[in-house]
């Protein structure tokens, strides 16, 4: 009788302890997910409905104040309504517009402690026929705009000895494709900028990283084929990687991360 009587309470006791530990563990992980990002404000330049929208939702959910910049802010209305993010109109390739953007963000949410440069432009065509002005525009938005963003960010982050500047790259950052000379030039330039700025600002406490998005990103217009699951990059999965890099200890910072679907050839 005694062993039998003792076994049942002990069993219930162990079950109770396991349940309590499970709850505590779950609570800890949820709190860690929310508090592990060591920043309070973020600015995403070149915001839209893909990667930047996923980033906005995740950063907002983590308690950060988020500002979004785009030429056309009307496309961001649903996102700002959902997340509480603030939207600002800006021309990424114009120095005065970028300076004004940062000043407006400073006043609206505070100086951005995270700056993510997501803007780019393409100019597709044969090298002998491509419009030089279209090439110039593509290069200005894709690379020169990244410089303007990094410059404004550095002026705010370096005095504080902290911050993060992230650049969104592409397959064209490491591989020039036919008929895509303008985009390749801009993305190669952006990658070189990221490397240079990382080596300059890393020792000053600013984390600089470049992300090679090597593959097609899923969207409303580009749906993953039913017979080939996970063959397109998920915007949420990409954004989660940015969040993970933001959370890195400075003893192990990443400079470049390549992201591609498991079936992508490279």
Secondary structure, 3 states (H helix, E strand, C coil): CHHHHHHHHHHHHHHHHHHHHHHHHHHHHHHHHHHCCCCCEEEEECCCCCHHHHHHHHHHHCCCEEEEEECCHHHHHHHHHHHCCEEEECCCCCHHHHHHHHHHHHHHHCCCCEEEECCCCCCCCCCCCCCHHHHHHHHHHHHHHHHHHHHHHHHHHHHHCCEEEEEECCHHHCCCCCCCHHHHHHHHHHHHHHHHHHHHHHHHCEEEEEEEECCCECCCCCCCCCCCCCCCECHHHHHHHHHHHHCCCHHHCCCEEEECCCCCCC
